[in-house]
Amino acid sequence: MTKLDPTQLADWQIAEAAEATMLTPQQLADKLGLLPEELIPWGRQLARVDQQAIRARLANAPQAKYIDVTAITPTPLGEGKTTTAIGLIDGLAKRGHRVSGAIRQPSGGPTFNIKGSAAGGGLAQCIPLTTFSLGMTGDIDKITNAHNLAMVALTARMQHERNYDDAKLAARGLKRLDIDPNRVEMKWVMDFCAQALRNITIGQGGKMDGVPMNSGFAISVSSEIMAILALAQDLKDLRERIGRIVVAFSRSGAPITTHDLEVDGAMTAFLVDSLNPTLIQTLEGQPVLAHAGPFANIAIGQSSVIADQIGVRTSEYHVTESGFGADIGYEKFVNLKCRASGLRPDAVVVVATVRALKMHGGGPTVKPGAKLDDVYVHENLPLLEKGCENLLAHIEIVKKTGIQPIVCLNHFYTDTADELKLVRKIAEEAGALVAVSQHWLKGGDGALELAEAVEEATRRPHALKFIYENTQPVKERIAAIAHEVYGAGEVTYTPEAEAKLQLIANDPALAKQCICMVKTHLSLSADPDVKGRPRGFTLPVRDILLYQGAGFTVPVTGDIKLMPGTCSDPAFRRIDVDVETGKIKGMF
């Protein structure tokens, strides 16, 4: 591949040039030692990895060094976490290692909104970019359909129970569930940022048009089904979890599950193929497994357990990705994903940028689409030093789990030598290894220092520790995350949340579920406008969702929404198709 210059070309132009010489799926599979029968071809450029076919063969294979990539609290622009993960994969490969990665499939919400695709950027990205960004092998569409099928089953059942007496229901093989229209837990989903659909009323019309009630939409990747896909070990596990999803409650307070609605089998039918990760590649031809979805602020936000289990048994180093900062993505990686998978990380990369640290030091608001203030492109050591308090918080979060943190300074051309020296000094004094990386500009060559730091970190003693144990009462576990991870002083609950806590306390199975927090990614607190390292604040829990299929108790904090909004200058304005060639341009 001809050397490309990311300062002169857009990401989609770099990807388009690289795709002309990309490896075939089998060539990628050969790097991992996969057999031809363990691939499921998908079009011209992609293949799924048949997780069932390789399970028995790889059961006793040696385990790779397992690396998680997380970040500090980001600006709304993001700080290049996926870009860093891809750069690290290429850097480790250049140092002679057999390496694999696992990243999350991009949601249509950010792809067409602010952040763009989740493929990385510059010379540290995955290809094929447009295929990856526009649905790939259809997993998110299948999750959307499976989720909405549950809502179809629920609303149809409510209508029939309203219109038929018990005898007529029995004649149709149905038992009255007596669903309470005011206690429906699920909403509909779609994979766009559609704020106008957050709150809607359905069932308007006559008695054949459903039961009138308040409803709404969430984004598809926040669906409990996405969390189930991320955690499922195999098809049997997936099927059982789907059947435990709580859709609503009866008027007597009993949970109504997808199994009660007899829709769980049909929902699972949508997802059989989706259990198999999709094999894509970096610009430098290294294998990456794309599976599960983003949004660790409102979902689990992790690449899948299945993808990581394949990666750690086919590589020497396996790099996986957690969403947003260590307070959200890494906390869930440890307490949810590692607990479910049994895998334990050997090192954790915390991505930081001088830009974000200056914002946390009190710099002006960073807004997508707006010109960066001059403070972000000129040296300002006092502002940077103050902002490093946020970095220290994330270093401490990782250290509390018993794992060695590596701070990756994602180097922008505006960063000065003294700025980089200051951050390095502060991070090293806090016990982190530090690497300055230029993977966006130079690909794997720019990530060699980072790769060396990762090698060093994995040689140091480490043993994973959870933030809480599931034997603790639910409030104690929420408090542990609030105090130990976020730095909060007090946790408060609305009456609605307290009622859910009482329901959980009365059910031994629910009482042992893991905690999956819903919190803004833009602050360590629940207020996105509070930057830096707030301490002793109050964490308000406004509701608690029950994800019984995933095995999660989900506290919802602050004003965060499960359906993001589309901004005034969305990415879709710049995406188009060349009608002569059919090629898509403008993706980033």
KOLMAR-15389 format. One line per field, with one value per residue (C-alpha): residue in three letters; x, y, z; residue number from 0. Coordinates in steps of 0.05 Angstrom, whole numbers, plus 5000, padded with zeros to 4 digits. Example, Ala and Ser with C-alpha at 12.3 -4.5 7.8 and 13.67 -1.06 7.14 Angstrom:
res (ala,ser);
px (5246,5273);
py (4910,4979);
pz (5156,5143);
n (0,1);
END
This chain:
res (met,thr,lys,leu,asp,pro,thr,gln,leu,ala,asp,trp,gln,ile,ala,glu,ala,ala,glu,ala,thr,met,leu,thr,pro,gln,gln,leu,ala,asp,lys,leu,gly,leu,leu,pro,glu,glu,leu,ile,pro,trp,gly,arg,gln,leu,ala,arg,val,asp,gln,gln,ala,ile,arg,ala,arg,leu,ala,asn,ala,pro,gln,ala,lys,tyr,ile,asp,val,thr,ala,ile,thr,pro,thr,pro,leu,gly,glu,gly,lys,thr,thr,thr,ala,ile,gly,leu,ile,asp,gly,leu,ala,lys,arg,gly,his,arg,val,ser,gly,ala,ile,arg,gln,pro,ser,gly,gly,pro,thr,phe,asn,ile,lys,gly,ser,ala,ala,gly,gly,gly,leu,ala,gln,cys,ile,pro,leu,thr,thr,phe,ser,leu,gly,met,thr,gly,asp,ile,asp,lys,ile,thr,asn,ala,his,asn,leu,ala,met,val,ala,leu,thr,ala,arg,met,gln,his,glu,arg,asn,tyr,asp,asp,ala,lys,leu,ala,ala,arg,gly,leu,lys,arg,leu,asp,ile,asp,pro,asn,arg,val,glu,met,lys,trp,val,met,asp,phe,cys,ala,gln,ala,leu,arg,asn,ile,thr,ile,gly,gln,gly,gly,lys,met,asp,gly,val,pro,met,asn,ser,gly,phe,ala,ile,ser,val,ser,ser,glu,ile,met,ala,ile,leu,ala,leu,ala,gln,asp,leu,lys,asp,leu,arg,glu,arg,ile,gly,arg,ile,val,val,ala,phe,ser,arg,ser,gly,ala,pro,ile,thr,thr,his,asp,leu,glu,val,asp,gly,ala,met,thr,ala,phe,leu,val,asp,ser,leu,asn,pro,thr,leu,ile,gln,thr,leu,glu,gly,gln,pro,val,leu,ala,his,ala,gly,pro,phe,ala,asn,ile,ala,ile,gly,gln,ser,ser,val,ile,ala,asp,gln,ile,gly,val,arg,thr,ser,glu,tyr,his,val,thr,glu,ser,gly,phe,gly,ala,asp,ile,gly,tyr,glu,lys,phe,val,asn,leu,lys,cys,arg,ala,ser,gly,leu,arg,pro,asp,ala,val,val,val,val,ala,thr,val,arg,ala,leu,lys,met,his,gly,gly,gly,pro,thr,val,lys,pro,gly,ala,lys,leu,asp,asp,val,tyr,val,his,glu,asn,leu,pro,leu,leu,glu,lys,gly,cys,glu,asn,leu,leu,ala,his,ile,glu,ile,val,lys,lys,thr,gly,ile,gln,pro,ile,val,cys,leu,asn,his,phe,tyr,thr,asp,thr,ala,asp,glu,leu,lys,leu,val,arg,lys,ile,ala,glu,glu,ala,gly,ala,leu,val,ala,val,ser,gln,his,trp,leu,lys,gly,gly,asp,gly,ala,leu,glu,leu,ala,glu,ala,val,glu,glu,ala,thr,arg,arg,pro,his,ala,leu,lys,phe,ile,tyr,glu,asn,thr,gln,pro,val,lys,glu,arg,ile,ala,ala,ile,ala,his,glu,val,tyr,gly,ala,gly,glu,val,thr,tyr,thr,pro,glu,ala,glu,ala,lys,leu,gln,leu,ile,ala,asn,asp,pro,ala,leu,ala,lys,gln,cys,ile,cys,met,val,lys,thr,his,leu,ser,leu,ser,ala,asp,pro,asp,val,lys,gly,arg,pro,arg,gly,phe,thr,leu,pro,val,arg,asp,ile,leu,leu,tyr,gln,gly,ala,gly,phe,thr,val,pro,val,thr,gly,asp,ile,lys,leu,met,pro,gly,thr,cys,ser,asp,pro,ala,phe,arg,arg,ile,asp,val,asp,val,glu,thr,gly,lys,ile,lys,gly,met,phe);
px (5000,5027,5041,4981,4982,4925,4939,4919,4865,4799,4790,4744,4795,4850,4804,4784,4857,4874,4815,4843,4897,4864,4873,4819,4781,4819,4886,4866,4841,4908,4942,4900,4907,4833,4811,4772,4711,4712,4696,4626,4635,4595,4598,4664,4703,4678,4669,4640,4679,4638,4644,4613,4660,4723,4700,4722,4787,4810,4786,4856,4896,4946,4916,4943,4962,4895,4896,4837,4836,4797,4805,4799,4734,4730,4709,4647,4695,4724,4799,4816,4805,4787,4843,4891,4866,4879,4946,4967,4947,4991,5047,5049,5049,5109,5145,5136,5076,5015,4960,4885,4834,4761,4722,4649,4605,4586,4516,4480,4466,4537,4556,4506,4511,4571,4626,4622,4639,4676,4730,4788,4820,4880,4929,4900,4832,4795,4771,4725,4703,4636,4613,4634,4598,4533,4507,4562,4531,4467,4474,4444,4385,4372,4375,4327,4278,4283,4271,4212,4182,4177,4140,4094,4078,4065,4020,3981,3970,3946,3895,3870,3863,3823,3776,3767,3741,3779,3740,3757,3830,3832,3803,3863,3911,3924,3923,3907,3971,3934,3990,3991,3997,4030,4085,4114,4190,4211,4206,4213,4283,4315,4388,4387,4390,4317,4300,4230,4212,4236,4165,4104,4033,4010,3945,3904,3841,3790,3792,3829,3886,3918,3915,3927,3989,4053,4113,4175,4239,4310,4370,4380,4448,4419,4373,4381,4389,4454,4479,4459,4496,4558,4556,4528,4574,4537,4468,4439,4460,4432,4366,4358,4375,4326,4270,4285,4276,4224,4179,4127,4092,4022,3973,3990,4065,4087,4141,4119,4175,4185,4176,4107,4090,4116,4159,4228,4240,4223,4267,4325,4314,4334,4400,4429,4479,4494,4530,4588,4636,4654,4727,4753,4824,4868,4899,4963,4927,4919,4856,4801,4736,4678,4621,4570,4559,4578,4549,4579,4542,4473,4491,4547,4588,4638,4663,4635,4657,4656,4703,4752,4750,4768,4822,4857,4862,4888,4939,4998,4967,4893,4870,4797,4759,4714,4670,4686,4727,4751,4694,4644,4672,4729,4687,4637,4692,4716,4652,4607,4647,4706,4659,4618,4676,4726,4780,4828,4866,4942,4946,4900,4913,4883,4879,4889,4897,4927,4863,4817,4862,4861,4785,4785,4832,4779,4787,4728,4672,4690,4632,4628,4630,4656,4728,4771,4790,4863,4878,4873,4925,4976,5018,4985,5019,4979,4913,4941,4969,4901,4866,4912,4869,4820,4875,4897,4825,4825,4894,4870,4808,4851,4900,4842,4827,4898,4919,4978,4954,4990,4974,4975,4983,4948,4994,4964,5011,4993,5019,5086,5145,5137,5063,5078,5135,5088,5034,5087,5116,5048,5025,5090,5090,5020,5047,5028,5072,5069,5076,5069,5037,5029,4989,4939,4996,5043,5002,5037,5105,5076,5052,5118,5130,5060,5070,5134,5099,5044,5096,5129,5062,5043,5108,5091,5052,4977,4913,4844,4800,4726,4698,4642,4616,4547,4534,4531,4463,4445,4452,4521,4544,4517,4551,4617,4616,4594,4648,4706,4700,4664,4686,4615,4596,4523,4474,4401,4341,4273,4211,4206,4277,4265,4204,4246,4299,4245,4222,4294,4303,4243,4271,4336,4353,4346,4385,4448,4448,4508,4503,4504,4504,4473,4512,4538,4606,4624,4637,4658,4593,4522,4524,4557,4577,4621,4692,4758,4755,4694,4692,4639,4581,4512,4496,4421,4389,4322,4302,4325,4315,4313,4352,4338,4361,4429,4432,4437,4406,4410,4410,4394,4428,4418,4382,4414,4370,4369,4355,4409,4392,4418,4459,4451,4510,4505,4552,4498,4503,4571,4557,4539,4546,4585,4530,4580,4619,4571,4626,4606,4643,4644,4647,4692);
py (5000,5069,5111,5156,5224,5233,5308,5313,5260,5246,5180,5153,5170,5133,5074,5073,5071,5016,4973,4963,4917,4891,4818,4766,4739,4673,4709,4744,4679,4646,4697,4670,4598,4590,4535,4548,4513,4561,4620,4638,4681,4745,4782,4799,4829,4800,4735,4716,4670,4609,4611,4542,4508,4532,4526,4454,4460,4521,4502,4485,4534,4579,4647,4712,4774,4809,4885,4933,5003,5056,5132,5194,5233,5255,5319,5312,5301,5237,5227,5172,5109,5064,5096,5079,5007,4999,5033,4988,4926,4948,4969,4902,4867,4909,4885,4813,4790,4752,4800,4807,4859,4864,4928,4946,4954,5027,5051,5090,5143,5171,5150,5200,5250,5279,5227,5190,5116,5075,5051,5093,5146,5169,5111,5074,5051,4989,4972,4963,5030,5041,4969,4969,5035,5021,4959,4909,4840,4867,4852,4918,4911,4842,4867,4923,4872,4824,4879,4909,4840,4836,4903,4878,4816,4858,4910,4858,4816,4878,4892,4820,4817,4881,4856,4783,4750,4692,4639,4670,4678,4605,4584,4617,4582,4645,4659,4729,4764,4827,4873,4942,4995,5042,4992,4975,4972,4969,5021,5013,5021,5048,5059,5134,5194,5214,5259,5272,5199,5197,5205,5185,5161,5097,5059,5118,5101,5046,4981,4946,4997,4976,5001,5076,5088,5128,5098,5121,5100,5086,5077,5004,4994,5010,4950,4896,4849,4883,4871,4798,4791,4821,4771,4707,4647,4606,4597,4561,4617,4669,4633,4627,4700,4724,4687,4723,4794,4832,4871,4897,4883,4858,4898,4854,4870,4804,4811,4796,4765,4750,4677,4694,4727,4666,4710,4691,4636,4681,4736,4687,4665,4735,4729,4661,4688,4748,4704,4699,4759,4791,4790,4857,4885,4944,4985,4944,4878,4855,4816,4849,4819,4867,4847,4880,4955,5022,5070,5050,5110,5079,5006,4956,4986,4928,4885,4815,4759,4712,4757,4762,4687,4675,4728,4706,4635,4652,4706,4726,4794,4809,4882,4896,4960,4991,5051,5122,5134,5086,5109,5079,5032,5002,4995,4955,4916,4893,4884,4859,4831,4799,4771,4738,4714,4692,4729,4775,4834,4837,4913,4972,5031,5097,5144,5218,5280,5348,5378,5341,5354,5429,5426,5392,5446,5499,5511,5537,5490,5443,5439,5392,5431,5494,5521,5501,5559,5581,5554,5484,5496,5537,5518,5530,5490,5515,5496,5429,5414,5429,5384,5326,5316,5281,5236,5218,5197,5147,5121,5109,5072,5023,5014,4998,4938,4911,4923,4964,5027,5054,5125,5134,5207,5209,5261,5319,5363,5423,5389,5419,5381,5415,5396,5324,5324,5352,5300,5244,5268,5272,5204,5168,5197,5167,5098,5093,5075,5129,5128,5184,5155,5182,5124,5170,5201,5141,5078,5021,5056,5113,5064,5027,5064,5046,4973,4971,5000,4947,4892,4919,4926,4854,4830,4866,4830,4839,4806,4832,4857,4873,4939,4902,4831,4809,4783,4855,4890,4929,4997,4979,4960,5024,5063,5027,5049,5120,5129,5087,5102,5168,5202,5217,5231,5213,5173,5193,5156,5179,5144,5106,5081,5062,5021,4982,4970,4939,4894,4872,4859,4813,4769,4730,4723,4797,4815,4781,4816,4858,4934,4968,5043,5094,5159,5215,5201,5275,5280,5237,5263,5256,5328,5333,5405,5389,5378,5361,5316,5332,5303,5292,5308,5277,5222,5223,5157,5173,5102,5031,4985,4909,4874,4804,4771,4805,4796,4871,4919,4986,5050,5111,5174,5248,5270,5222,5196,5127,5161,5213,5273,5293,5357,5418,5399,5323,5279,5257,5326,5305,5233,5219,5169,5176,5156,5136,5086,5072,5089,5123,5184,5228,5173,5188);
pz (5000,4981,5042,5055,5089,5139,5142,5069,5062,5097,5133,5078,5025,5063,5073,5000,4977,5027,5008,4939,4969,5032,5052,5039,5100,5094,5093,5157,5187,5171,5216,5273,5254,5237,5190,5126,5155,5215,5170,5145,5081,5080,5014,4979,5037,5102,5139,5205,5252,5270,5345,5354,5304,5338,5411,5422,5383,5421,5490,5516,5474,5510,5530,5501,5540,5547,5541,5552,5522,5560,5569,5612,5613,5540,5505,5461,5403,5433,5447,5397,5439,5381,5340,5396,5401,5326,5330,5387,5348,5290,5336,5372,5304,5281,5343,5319,5358,5333,5352,5347,5368,5387,5375,5377,5316,5304,5317,5264,5317,5322,5251,5223,5281,5318,5327,5261,5254,5305,5257,5284,5242,5202,5192,5251,5226,5205,5136,5098,5128,5093,5100,5173,5186,5148,5183,5166,5174,5204,5278,5302,5254,5281,5352,5333,5303,5361,5411,5374,5364,5440,5440,5385,5426,5488,5457,5417,5480,5518,5463,5461,5537,5535,5480,5501,5564,5596,5558,5490,5511,5533,5466,5434,5481,5522,5596,5621,5642,5666,5642,5674,5619,5669,5685,5617,5625,5552,5498,5423,5392,5329,5312,5302,5349,5347,5405,5378,5394,5466,5492,5451,5461,5426,5418,5392,5354,5365,5404,5347,5349,5414,5486,5494,5536,5542,5507,5470,5434,5458,5413,5391,5422,5491,5485,5537,5478,5459,5530,5523,5457,5490,5547,5517,5517,5465,5433,5493,5539,5490,5486,5561,5572,5519,5554,5621,5594,5635,5588,5638,5704,5718,5759,5818,5810,5778,5723,5652,5612,5538,5557,5586,5520,5482,5438,5464,5413,5354,5382,5387,5315,5292,5330,5313,5261,5305,5356,5306,5306,5240,5218,5192,5188,5203,5147,5160,5152,5224,5244,5285,5309,5308,5354,5400,5406,5437,5489,5556,5586,5573,5559,5574,5517,5509,5452,5463,5509,5449,5408,5466,5479,5406,5407,5470,5443,5374,5390,5433,5449,5445,5449,5468,5476,5530,5519,5543,5607,5661,5706,5657,5605,5646,5709,5668,5634,5703,5742,5686,5628,5665,5717,5662,5618,5670,5630,5667,5637,5639,5627,5615,5568,5589,5529,5543,5502,5520,5491,5539,5599,5585,5583,5651,5677,5663,5588,5547,5527,5469,5420,5359,5294,5327,5321,5380,5425,5419,5488,5459,5404,5443,5503,5571,5626,5686,5653,5633,5703,5734,5684,5701,5763,5718,5690,5761,5778,5720,5737,5808,5783,5744,5802,5850,5807,5814,5742,5715,5679,5617,5599,5523,5504,5437,5406,5367,5325,5369,5432,5454,5483,5551,5553,5539,5590,5644,5633,5632,5699,5733,5708,5724,5795,5802,5784,5711,5652,5599,5523,5472,5410,5339,5310,5275,5235,5228,5240,5274,5269,5311,5365,5378,5444,5466,5446,5487,5548,5541,5538,5601,5638,5624,5657,5722,5778,5772,5798,5782,5839,5832,5859,5893,5905,5884,5954,5979,5983,5920,5953,5979,5909,5879,5934,5922,5849,5867,5921,5895,5821,5813,5877,5900,5972,5976,5933,5933,5905,5879,5906,5839,5847,5920,5899,5849,5903,5947,5890,5881,5955,5955,5899,5915,5841,5826,5889,5861,5794,5774,5773,5704,5716,5668,5675,5631,5599,5599,5674,5733,5764,5737,5712,5643,5655,5715,5691,5724,5785,5827,5897,5950,5903,5907,5856,5842,5820,5787,5765,5766,5706,5712,5657,5682,5617,5619,5695,5708,5757,5720,5761,5718,5744,5730,5667,5618,5563,5530,5464,5445,5403,5334,5334,5288,5244,5237,5197,5149,5115,5087,5067,4994,4938,4873,4824,4770,4813,4870,4921,4985,5007,5069,5122,5182);
n (0,1,2,3,4,5,6,7,8,9,10,11,12,13,14,15,16,17,18,19,20,21,22,23,24,25,26,27,28,29,30,31,32,33,34,35,36,37,38,39,40,41,42,43,44,45,46,47,48,49,50,51,52,53,54,55,56,57,58,59,60,61,62,63,64,65,66,67,68,69,70,71,72,73,74,75,76,77,78,79,80,81,82,83,84,85,86,87,88,89,90,91,92,93,94,95,96,97,98,99,100,101,102,103,104,105,106,107,108,109,110,111,112,113,114,115,116,117,118,119,120,121,122,123,124,125,126,127,128,129,130,131,132,133,134,135,136,137,138,139,140,141,142,143,144,145,146,147,148,149,150,151,152,153,154,155,156,157,158,159,160,161,162,163,164,165,166,167,168,169,170,171,172,173,174,175,176,177,178,179,180,181,182,183,184,185,186,187,188,189,190,191,192,193,194,195,196,197,198,199,200,201,202,203,204,205,206,207,208,209,210,211,212,213,214,215,216,217,218,219,220,221,222,223,224,225,226,227,228,229,230,231,232,233,234,235,236,237,238,239,240,241,242,243,244,245,246,247,248,249,250,251,252,253,254,255,256,257,258,259,260,261,262,263,264,265,266,267,268,269,270,271,272,273,274,275,276,277,278,279,280,281,282,283,284,285,286,287,288,289,290,291,292,293,294,295,296,297,298,299,300,301,302,303,304,305,306,307,308,309,310,311,312,313,314,315,316,317,318,319,320,321,322,323,324,325,326,327,328,329,330,331,332,333,334,335,336,337,338,339,340,341,342,343,344,345,346,347,348,349,350,351,352,353,354,355,356,357,358,359,360,361,362,363,364,365,366,367,368,369,370,371,372,373,374,375,376,377,378,379,380,381,382,383,384,385,386,387,388,389,390,391,392,393,394,395,396,397,398,399,400,401,402,403,404,405,406,407,408,409,410,411,412,413,414,415,416,417,418,419,420,421,422,423,424,425,426,427,428,429,430,431,432,433,434,435,436,437,438,439,440,441,442,443,444,445,446,447,448,449,450,451,452,453,454,455,456,457,458,459,460,461,462,463,464,465,466,467,468,469,470,471,472,473,474,475,476,477,478,479,480,481,482,483,484,485,486,487,488,489,490,491,492,493,494,495,496,497,498,499,500,501,502,503,504,505,506,507,508,509,510,511,512,513,514,515,516,517,518,519,520,521,522,523,524,525,526,527,528,529,530,531,532,533,534,535,536,537,538,539,540,541,542,543,544,545,546,547,548,549,550,551,552,553,554,555,556,557,558,559,560,561,562,563,564,565,566,567,568,569,570,571,572,573,574,575,576,577,578,579,580,581,582,583,584,585,586,587);
END
